[in-house]
Amino acid sequence: MSPVLSGVLQLLALMGALALAYVPLGNYMARVYSSDRHLRVEKWIYKGIGANPDTEMRWTAYLRGVLAFSAAGVLFLYLLQRLQGSLPGSLGFSSIEPAQAFDTAASFVTNTNWQSYAGEQAMGHVVQTAGLAVQNFVSAAVGIAVAVALVRGFARSRTGELGNFWADLVRGTVRVLVPVAAVAAVVLVACGAIQNFSGIHEVGQFMGGSQQWNGGAVASQEAIKELGTNGGGYFNANSAHPFENPTPFTNLFEIFLILVIPLALTRTFGVMVGSVKQGYAILATMVTIWVGFVALLMWTEFAHHGPALQAAGGAMEGKETRFGVGASALFGVSTTLTSTGAVDSFHSSFTGLGGGITMLGMMLGEIAPGGVGSGLYGMLIMAIIAVFIAGLMVGRTPEYLGKKIGSREIKLAACYILVTPALVLIFTAASMALPTPPDSMRGSGAHGFSEVLYAFTSASNNNGSAFAGLNANTDWYNTTTGLAMLFGRFVPMVFVLALAGSLAGQRPVPATAGTLRTEKPLFTGLLVGAILIITGLTYFPALALGPLAEGLA
């Protein structure tokens, strides 16, 4: 079988599996977030944290819950790393230095999972399981909670109440993420991923030195790492490591885990607003962009001249031979169009244009289908921008799902889409202009610039993947990427929740003959065009200096 055909068949199989899971999972999540019942274990949690899950919150109270919970998570994870040397199960590793501990704490709490360390050489069992794995669950649950609050803003009228953050957080964790991740972990163990708490052991002698590996609860962390669109690997090689991703089947299964909740949330959205067709329109937008990017990346990695590349069946540098070019391209697009950041190949070794495609996927705002929760609310923000543009074209007050998009709503949406580009471009410019940060670049010229641009694009958009040619374990990069992750995660959430409160307080507007039909293919095309044009106008100069210059050289 040719490598191209293999890649296409894997794409079709993946799409079939996602289609089978779409309706049942989407409907289930709609019931979870619409239910007024509490499970017994949930009641114990509410009692333990002192929360009343039946109290409705306005957007300001909901935001305070998000920020307070996340701040506590950053502090706890920071202290856990700083005290690692005194904890049992540390495997002899010392405590993490302050700047790197801050960067890692910010990374996992913001659902980014950017890693400036090698997991098997720095983190013991306690930090990995009680710290990082826990944040993989709850940071994903926070993202879903914010998305659900925005959906309630569309679904409700003449009220400023958006639900209860603590109830949404607990339900998302207990009823959605934990059970699905448990099943996924069993599948990974059955397919060869490891799950233990063994220490460091020698596995052989190579070229006069010893090769050592440590065990760990890898399968369970791998499952939620992908399912929650987190991405931080137990090992430095991430999903290219055979302990995390042993076979081509597990590779495809992990891509399925990455995509299944962000896509199914569009069904949840449609059910909760009372029109599944609206959910299908958002789904069609996400899938159109995702399939387009997969095709482009496969083309750039397969289409090469020269006998070596032709004999290998494509650009195999940095690719796992177990997976090949097609599966690596499928994984690379899926992980950069979501906020996952996991990798099964070396993105820095992609072709110049191929690396640019992965970078552009993050620059879209992680919305196709995006992170767990963050992809849905990011796409709904872009839908508001699109109906506003359509309203300007025809001279009508824009409306979306029966809500008028006035000056307040469009200002909040505009602020949302400006946050991450500002972070990316400002931090990249500062890193190139100051005398010390460029020393971390291992590449030169356009590729070296791409390393820095990729790093801040990944951090600000809460992705977490890297070109990896950049030495990011310095005080400058640990501090600036940590700040980029925090601002890139929580400042947009402020605008999302403020927008949800504004929409929930409106009276519904009845549809008329002149109302834009946002469930039709015409709107899907308009939305895709708006996303690509806005992203292109924002980032084209930076892309021209990096991946485009390298790819056209």
C-alpha positions as CSV (number, residue, x, y, z in Angstrom):
1,M,0.0,0.0,0.0
2,S,1.4,3.4,-0.9
3,P,2.0,5.9,1.9
4,V,-0.4,8.4,0.4
5,L,-3.2,5.8,0.2
6,S,-2.5,4.7,3.8
7,G,-2.8,8.3,5.0
8,V,-6.1,8.8,3.2
9,L,-7.6,5.6,4.6
10,Q,-6.6,6.5,8.1
11,L,-8.2,9.9,7.6
12,L,-11.5,8.2,6.4
13,A,-11.4,5.7,9.3
14,L,-11.0,8.5,11.8
15,M,-13.8,10.5,10.4
16,G,-16.1,7.5,10.5
17,A,-15.3,6.9,14.2
18,L,-15.9,10.5,15.0
19,A,-19.2,10.5,13.2
20,L,-20.3,7.4,15.2
21,A,-19.5,9.1,18.5
22,Y,-20.8,12.6,17.6
23,V,-24.6,12.3,18.4
24,P,-24.5,10.1,21.5
25,L,-21.6,12.0,23.2
26,G,-23.0,15.4,22.2
27,N,-26.5,14.5,23.5
28,Y,-25.0,13.1,26.7
29,M,-23.0,16.2,27.5
30,A,-26.2,18.3,26.9
31,R,-28.0,16.2,29.5
32,V,-25.1,16.5,31.9
33,Y,-25.0,20.3,31.8
34,S,-28.8,20.7,31.8
35,S,-29.6,18.3,34.6
36,D,-30.8,19.5,38.1
37,R,-29.7,16.2,39.8
38,H,-26.5,15.7,41.7
39,L,-24.7,12.4,42.0
40,R,-23.7,11.3,45.5
41,V,-20.0,11.7,44.8
42,E,-20.7,15.2,43.5
43,K,-22.5,16.1,46.7
44,W,-19.5,15.0,48.7
45,I,-17.3,17.2,46.6
46,Y,-19.6,20.2,47.0
47,K,-19.7,19.7,50.7
48,G,-15.9,19.5,50.8
49,I,-15.4,22.7,49.0
50,G,-18.3,24.5,50.6
51,A,-20.2,25.2,47.4
52,N,-23.9,25.3,46.8
53,P,-24.4,23.9,43.3
54,D,-28.0,25.1,43.0
55,T,-27.1,28.8,43.2
56,E,-27.2,30.6,39.9
57,M,-24.3,32.9,39.1
58,R,-24.1,36.1,37.0
59,W,-21.1,36.4,34.7
60,T,-19.0,38.3,37.3
61,A,-19.5,35.6,39.9
62,Y,-18.9,32.8,37.4
63,L,-15.6,34.6,36.4
64,R,-14.5,34.9,40.0
65,G,-15.0,31.1,40.4
66,V,-12.9,30.4,37.3
67,L,-10.1,32.7,38.4
68,A,-10.1,31.7,42.0
69,F,-10.0,28.0,41.2
70,S,-7.3,28.4,38.6
71,A,-5.1,30.6,40.9
72,A,-5.3,28.0,43.6
73,G,-4.2,25.4,41.0
74,V,-1.2,27.4,39.9
75,L,-0.1,27.9,43.5
76,F,-0.6,24.2,44.4
77,L,1.3,22.9,41.4
78,Y,4.1,25.5,41.9
79,L,4.6,24.4,45.5
80,L,4.4,20.7,44.6
81,Q,7.3,21.2,42.2
82,R,9.3,23.3,44.5
83,L,9.0,20.6,47.2
84,Q,9.5,17.6,45.0
85,G,12.9,16.8,46.4
86,S,11.3,16.2,49.8
87,L,8.4,14.2,48.6
88,P,8.1,10.3,48.4
89,G,8.2,8.9,44.9
90,S,10.5,11.6,43.6
91,L,12.7,9.0,41.9
92,G,15.7,11.0,43.3
93,F,14.9,14.1,41.2
94,S,15.6,17.4,42.8
95,S,13.0,20.2,43.3
96,I,12.3,22.3,40.2
97,E,13.8,25.7,39.9
98,P,11.5,28.7,40.5
99,A,11.2,30.0,36.9
100,Q,10.6,26.6,35.4
101,A,8.2,25.7,38.2
102,F,6.1,28.8,37.5
103,D,6.2,28.1,33.8
104,T,5.0,24.5,34.3
105,A,2.3,25.4,36.8
106,A,0.9,28.1,34.4
107,S,1.2,25.6,31.6
108,F,-0.9,22.8,33.0
109,V,-3.5,25.0,34.7
110,T,-4.1,26.9,31.5
111,N,-4.6,23.6,29.5
112,T,-1.4,24.4,27.5
113,N,1.0,21.8,28.8
114,W,4.1,23.5,27.3
115,Q,7.1,21.7,28.7
116,S,10.6,23.2,29.0
117,Y,11.8,20.0,30.7
118,A,12.1,16.3,29.8
119,G,9.5,14.5,31.9
120,E,11.4,11.3,32.5
121,Q,14.4,13.3,33.7
122,A,12.7,15.9,35.9
123,M,9.4,14.9,37.4
124,G,8.7,12.1,39.9
125,H,5.6,10.1,40.3
126,V,3.9,12.4,42.8
127,V,4.2,15.5,40.7
128,Q,3.2,13.6,37.5
129,T,0.1,12.0,39.0
130,A,-1.1,14.3,41.9
131,G,-0.1,17.5,40.1
132,L,0.1,17.3,36.3
133,A,-2.5,14.6,35.7
134,V,-5.0,16.2,38.0
135,Q,-4.7,19.5,36.2
136,N,-5.2,17.7,32.9
137,F,-8.7,16.9,34.1
138,V,-9.7,20.1,35.8
139,S,-8.2,22.5,33.3
140,A,-10.2,20.8,30.6
141,A,-13.4,20.9,32.8
142,V,-12.9,24.7,33.2
143,G,-12.8,25.1,29.5
144,I,-16.0,23.2,29.0
145,A,-17.7,25.1,31.8
146,V,-16.9,28.5,30.2
147,A,-18.2,27.2,26.8
148,V,-21.4,26.0,28.4
149,A,-21.9,29.4,30.1
150,L,-21.7,31.1,26.7
151,V,-24.2,28.6,25.3
152,R,-26.6,29.4,28.1
153,G,-26.1,33.0,27.2
154,F,-27.6,32.3,23.8
155,A,-30.3,29.9,25.1
156,R,-31.6,32.1,28.0
157,S,-33.3,35.5,27.9
158,R,-34.1,38.4,30.3
159,T,-31.7,37.0,32.9
160,G,-28.1,37.5,33.7
161,E,-27.6,34.1,35.2
162,L,-25.3,31.6,33.5
163,G,-25.5,28.6,35.8
164,N,-23.1,27.6,38.6
165,F,-19.4,27.3,37.9
166,W,-18.7,24.7,40.6
167,A,-21.5,22.5,39.4
168,D,-20.3,22.7,35.8
169,L,-16.7,22.0,36.9
170,V,-17.5,19.0,39.0
171,R,-20.0,17.5,36.5
172,G,-17.6,17.9,33.6
173,T,-14.9,16.1,35.5
174,V,-17.0,13.4,37.2
175,R,-19.5,12.6,34.5
176,V,-17.6,13.2,31.2
177,L,-13.8,13.3,31.5
178,V,-13.1,10.6,34.2
179,P,-15.3,7.8,32.8
180,V,-14.2,8.4,29.1
181,A,-10.5,8.7,30.1
182,A,-10.7,5.5,32.2
183,V,-12.0,3.5,29.3
184,A,-9.3,5.1,27.0
185,A,-6.6,4.2,29.5
186,V,-7.7,0.5,29.5
187,V,-7.5,0.5,25.7
188,L,-4.0,2.0,25.7
189,V,-2.8,-0.5,28.3
190,A,-4.2,-3.4,26.3
191,C,-2.3,-2.1,23.2
192,G,1.0,-1.8,25.0
193,A,1.2,1.5,26.9
194,I,2.8,1.1,30.3
195,Q,1.0,1.8,33.6
196,N,3.0,1.3,36.8
197,F,5.0,3.1,39.5
198,S,8.4,1.5,39.0
199,G,11.6,3.4,39.6
200,I,14.5,4.0,37.3
201,H,16.0,0.9,35.8
202,E,18.7,0.1,33.3
203,V,17.6,-1.5,30.1
204,G,20.9,-2.0,28.3
205,Q,24.4,-0.9,27.4
206,F,24.8,1.3,24.3
207,M,28.2,2.6,23.0
208,G,29.8,2.3,26.3
209,G,27.0,3.9,28.3
210,S,23.9,2.7,30.0
211,Q,20.3,3.3,28.8
212,Q,17.9,4.0,31.6
213,W,14.1,4.4,31.7
214,N,11.7,5.1,34.5
215,G,8.1,3.8,34.6
216,G,5.0,5.6,35.6
217,A,1.2,5.9,35.3
218,V,1.6,6.6,31.6
219,A,-1.5,5.2,30.0
220,S,-3.9,7.0,32.4
221,Q,-2.1,10.3,31.9
222,E,-1.9,9.7,28.1
223,A,-5.6,9.2,28.0
224,I,-6.6,12.4,29.6
225,K,-3.7,14.3,28.0
226,E,-5.4,13.6,24.6
227,L,-9.0,13.6,25.7
228,G,-8.7,16.9,27.5
229,T,-6.7,18.5,24.7
230,N,-3.8,19.0,27.1
231,G,-0.7,17.5,25.4
232,G,2.0,17.3,28.0
233,G,3.9,14.0,27.7
234,Y,5.1,11.7,30.4
235,F,8.3,11.4,28.4
236,N,10.2,14.0,26.5
237,A,9.5,12.3,23.1
238,N,5.8,12.7,23.9
239,S,3.5,10.6,21.7
240,A,6.4,9.5,19.6
241,H,7.6,7.4,22.6
242,P,6.5,3.7,22.4
243,F,5.6,3.7,26.1
244,E,3.0,6.4,25.4
245,N,2.0,5.5,21.8
246,P,3.1,2.0,20.9
247,T,1.4,1.1,17.6
248,P,-0.2,2.7,14.6
249,F,-3.7,1.8,16.1
250,T,-3.0,3.7,19.3
251,N,-1.7,6.6,17.2
252,L,-5.1,6.8,15.4
253,F,-6.9,6.2,18.7
254,E,-5.1,9.1,20.3
255,I,-6.1,11.4,17.4
256,F,-9.7,10.3,18.0
257,L,-9.5,11.2,21.6
258,I,-8.1,14.7,20.8
259,L,-11.0,15.5,18.4
260,V,-14.0,13.7,19.9
261,I,-15.1,16.1,22.6
262,P,-14.4,19.4,20.8
263,L,-16.5,18.1,17.8
264,A,-19.2,16.6,20.0
265,L,-19.6,19.9,21.8
266,T,-21.1,21.4,18.7
267,R,-24.0,18.9,19.1
268,T,-24.3,19.9,22.7
269,F,-24.5,23.5,21.6
270,G,-27.2,22.7,19.1
271,V,-29.3,20.7,21.6
272,M,-29.0,23.4,24.3
273,V,-30.0,26.3,22.1
274,G,-32.9,24.2,20.6
275,S,-31.6,23.9,17.1
276,V,-29.3,21.0,16.1
277,K,-28.9,22.6,12.7
278,Q,-27.0,25.5,14.3
279,G,-24.6,22.9,15.8
280,Y,-24.2,21.3,12.4
281,A,-23.3,24.6,10.8
282,I,-20.5,25.1,13.4
283,L,-19.4,21.5,13.0
284,A,-19.2,22.0,9.2
285,T,-17.0,25.0,9.6
286,M,-14.6,23.1,11.9
287,V,-14.4,20.1,9.7
288,T,-13.9,22.1,6.5
289,I,-10.9,23.8,8.0
290,W,-9.5,20.6,9.6
291,V,-9.8,18.5,6.4
292,G,-8.3,21.4,4.4
293,F,-5.3,21.6,6.7
294,V,-4.8,17.9,6.7
295,A,-4.7,17.8,2.9
296,L,-2.3,20.7,2.8
297,L,0.1,19.2,5.3
298,M,0.0,15.8,3.6
299,W,0.8,17.5,0.3
300,T,3.7,19.5,1.6
301,E,5.2,16.4,3.3
302,F,4.6,14.0,0.5
303,A,5.4,16.2,-2.6
304,H,9.1,16.3,-2.8
305,H,11.7,16.0,-5.5
306,G,15.0,14.1,-5.1
307,P,15.7,10.4,-5.0
308,A,16.2,10.2,-1.2
309,L,12.8,11.7,-0.4
310,Q,11.1,9.7,-3.2
311,A,12.6,6.5,-2.0
312,A,11.4,7.2,1.6
313,G,7.9,8.0,0.3
314,G,8.0,11.6,1.6
315,A,9.9,13.9,4.0
316,M,10.7,11.3,6.7
317,E,13.1,13.5,8.7
318,G,11.7,13.8,12.2
319,K,8.9,11.3,11.5
320,E,8.3,8.0,13.4
321,T,8.9,5.1,11.1
322,R,6.0,3.3,12.9
323,F,3.6,5.9,11.7
324,G,4.9,7.4,8.5
325,V,4.2,10.7,6.8
326,G,0.4,10.4,6.5
327,A,-0.3,9.6,10.1
328,S,2.2,12.2,11.3
329,A,0.6,14.9,9.2
330,L,-2.9,13.8,10.5
331,F,-1.6,14.0,14.1
332,G,0.2,17.3,13.5
333,V,-2.8,19.1,12.1
334,S,-5.2,17.6,14.8
335,T,-2.9,18.6,17.6
336,T,-2.2,22.2,16.4
337,L,-5.8,22.9,15.4
338,T,-6.8,21.9,18.9
339,S,-5.1,23.2,22.1
340,T,-3.5,19.7,22.6
341,G,0.2,20.2,21.8
342,A,1.0,16.5,21.8
343,V,3.3,15.4,19.0
344,D,4.2,12.1,17.4
345,S,6.8,13.7,15.1
346,F,9.3,16.5,15.2
347,H,7.5,19.6,14.0
348,S,10.8,21.5,13.6
349,S,11.8,18.9,10.9
350,F,8.7,19.4,8.9
351,T,9.3,21.1,5.6
352,G,9.3,24.9,5.7
353,L,5.7,25.2,4.4
354,G,4.6,22.2,6.5
355,G,5.8,23.8,9.7
356,G,4.0,27.0,8.6
357,I,0.8,25.1,8.3
358,T,1.0,23.8,11.9
359,M,1.8,27.3,13.0
360,L,-1.1,28.8,11.1
361,G,-3.5,26.2,12.6
362,M,-2.7,27.6,16.1
363,M,-3.0,31.2,14.8
364,L,-6.6,30.6,13.8
365,G,-7.3,30.7,17.5
366,E,-7.6,27.0,18.2
367,I,-11.1,26.7,16.9
368,A,-11.2,24.0,14.3
369,P,-12.2,22.1,16.3
370,G,-10.1,23.8,19.0
371,G,-9.6,22.8,22.6
372,V,-12.1,21.2,24.9
373,G,-14.6,24.0,25.5
374,S,-12.3,26.7,24.2
375,G,-12.7,25.6,20.6
376,L,-16.5,26.0,20.8
377,Y,-16.5,29.4,22.5
378,G,-13.8,30.6,20.2
379,M,-15.8,29.5,17.1
380,L,-19.0,31.2,18.5
381,I,-17.0,34.4,18.9
382,M,-16.0,34.2,15.2
383,A,-19.6,33.5,14.3
384,I,-20.6,36.7,16.0
385,I,-17.9,38.5,13.9
386,A,-19.2,36.9,10.8
387,V,-22.8,37.9,11.3
388,F,-21.6,41.4,12.1
389,I,-19.8,41.5,8.7
390,A,-22.9,40.1,7.0
391,G,-25.0,42.8,8.7
392,L,-22.7,45.5,7.4
393,M,-23.0,44.1,3.9
394,V,-26.8,44.2,3.7
395,G,-27.4,47.2,6.0
396,R,-29.2,45.3,8.8
397,T,-28.6,45.0,12.6
398,P,-26.8,41.7,12.9
399,E,-28.5,38.9,14.8
400,Y,-27.3,35.5,15.9
401,L,-29.6,32.8,17.4
402,G,-32.2,35.4,18.1
403,K,-29.9,37.8,19.9
404,K,-29.0,41.3,18.5
405,I,-25.3,41.8,18.1
406,G,-25.0,45.4,19.2
407,S,-22.0,47.7,20.0
408,R,-21.3,46.0,23.4
409,E,-21.3,42.5,22.0
410,I,-19.1,43.3,19.0
411,K,-16.6,45.2,21.2
412,L,-16.3,42.2,23.5
413,A,-15.9,39.9,20.5
414,A,-13.2,42.2,19.0
415,C,-11.3,42.4,22.2
416,Y,-11.4,38.6,22.4
417,I,-9.8,38.1,18.9
418,L,-7.1,40.8,19.6
419,V,-5.6,39.3,22.8
420,T,-3.6,36.3,21.5
421,P,-2.2,38.1,18.4
422,A,-1.0,40.9,20.6
423,L,0.7,38.4,22.9
424,V,2.3,36.5,20.1
425,L,3.7,39.4,18.2
426,I,4.8,41.5,21.2
427,F,6.7,38.6,22.9
428,T,8.2,37.4,19.6
429,A,9.4,41.0,18.8
430,A,10.9,41.4,22.2
431,S,12.7,38.0,22.0
432,M,14.2,39.0,18.7
433,A,15.1,42.5,19.7
434,L,16.8,41.9,23.1
435,P,20.4,40.7,23.1
436,T,20.1,37.5,25.2
437,P,17.0,35.6,24.0
438,P,18.2,34.9,20.5
439,D,21.0,32.8,22.0
440,S,18.4,30.1,22.6
441,M,17.8,29.6,18.9
442,R,19.6,26.6,17.5
443,G,18.4,27.4,14.0
444,S,19.4,30.5,12.0
445,G,17.7,32.8,9.6
446,A,14.1,32.2,8.8
447,H,14.0,28.8,10.6
448,G,15.4,30.4,13.8
449,F,12.8,33.1,13.7
450,S,10.1,30.4,13.1
451,E,11.3,28.7,16.3
452,V,10.6,31.8,18.4
453,L,7.4,32.6,16.6
454,Y,6.1,29.1,17.0
455,A,6.9,29.1,20.8
456,F,4.9,32.2,21.5
457,T,2.1,31.2,19.1
458,S,1.9,27.9,21.0
459,A,2.0,29.5,24.4
460,S,-0.4,32.3,23.8
461,N,-3.0,30.0,22.1
462,N,-2.6,27.5,24.9
463,N,-1.4,24.7,22.5
464,G,1.8,23.5,24.1
465,S,3.7,22.0,21.1
466,A,7.0,23.3,20.1
467,F,9.5,23.4,17.2
468,A,11.9,22.1,19.9
469,G,14.9,23.6,18.3
470,L,14.6,26.4,20.8
471,N,16.1,26.1,24.2
472,A,13.1,27.3,26.2
473,N,14.5,26.4,29.6
474,T,15.9,29.9,30.4
475,D,14.6,32.5,32.8
476,W,13.4,34.7,29.9
477,Y,11.4,32.0,28.1
478,N,10.1,30.3,31.3
479,T,8.8,33.7,32.5
480,T,7.5,35.1,29.2
481,T,5.8,31.9,28.0
482,G,4.3,31.5,31.5
483,L,2.8,35.0,31.3
484,A,1.7,34.4,27.7
485,M,-0.2,31.2,28.7
486,L,-1.9,32.9,31.6
487,F,-3.0,36.0,29.7
488,G,-3.9,33.9,26.6
489,R,-6.1,31.7,28.7
490,F,-7.9,33.9,31.2
491,V,-8.1,37.4,29.5
492,P,-10.2,35.9,26.6
493,M,-12.4,34.1,29.2
494,V,-13.3,37.5,30.7
495,F,-14.7,38.7,27.4
496,V,-16.5,35.4,26.8
497,L,-18.3,35.5,30.1
498,A,-19.1,39.2,29.8
499,L,-20.5,38.5,26.4
500,A,-22.5,35.5,27.8
501,G,-24.0,37.8,30.5
502,S,-24.9,40.4,27.9
503,L,-26.6,37.9,25.6
504,A,-28.5,36.2,28.5
505,G,-30.0,39.6,29.5
506,Q,-31.5,40.3,26.1
507,R,-35.1,39.6,24.9
508,P,-35.2,37.1,22.0
509,V,-35.6,38.7,18.5
510,P,-38.1,36.8,16.3
511,A,-36.7,35.7,12.9
512,T,-38.0,37.6,9.8
513,A,-37.6,37.2,6.1
514,G,-34.5,39.4,6.3
515,T,-32.8,37.4,9.0
516,L,-29.5,35.7,8.0
517,R,-30.0,32.0,8.1
518,T,-27.0,30.9,10.2
519,E,-27.7,27.2,9.8
520,K,-27.2,27.3,6.0
521,P,-24.1,26.4,4.0
522,L,-23.8,30.1,2.9
523,F,-23.1,31.1,6.5
524,T,-20.6,28.3,6.9
525,G,-18.7,29.6,3.9
526,L,-18.9,33.1,5.2
527,L,-17.6,31.9,8.6
528,V,-14.7,30.0,7.0
529,G,-13.8,33.0,4.9
530,A,-13.9,35.4,7.9
531,I,-11.6,33.2,10.0
532,L,-9.0,32.8,7.2
533,I,-9.0,36.5,6.2
534,I,-8.8,37.8,9.8
535,T,-6.0,35.4,10.6
536,G,-4.1,36.1,7.4
537,L,-4.3,39.9,7.8
538,T,-3.0,39.6,11.4
539,Y,-0.1,37.2,10.9
540,F,1.0,37.4,7.3
541,P,4.0,39.7,7.9
542,A,5.3,37.4,10.7
543,L,4.7,34.3,8.6
544,A,6.5,35.9,5.6
545,L,9.6,36.3,7.7
546,G,9.6,32.7,9.0
547,P,8.0,29.6,7.4
548,L,7.1,31.3,4.1
549,A,10.6,32.5,3.6
550,E,12.0,29.1,4.5
551,G,9.5,27.2,2.3
552,L,10.1,29.4,-0.8
553,A,13.9,29.5,-0.4
